[in-house]
Amino acid sequence: MLAALLSAIAWNLLTWYFGIPSSSSHALIGSIAGAAIAAAGFGSIEYSGFLTIIVGLIASPFIAFAVGYLIYTIFKLTLKI
């Protein structure tokens, strides 16, 4: 777990230094999965749980956009902006 955290931190620092946008969540999940694969092989990954995490990472920006738009619309209608 410590190796996964350190590798995610190193990746985030590297991308920050070069000005490359990256996600800390993606880096941490990838490093945890990589550490599990390195330690115990591909059989150590529970793919149904991993797929749930991946779907959540992909869906969360769209859900956030929809909720933000809903809040904006409510404010626009109630405050007459």
Order of alpha helices (4+ residues) and beta strands (2+ residues): alpha-alpha-alpha
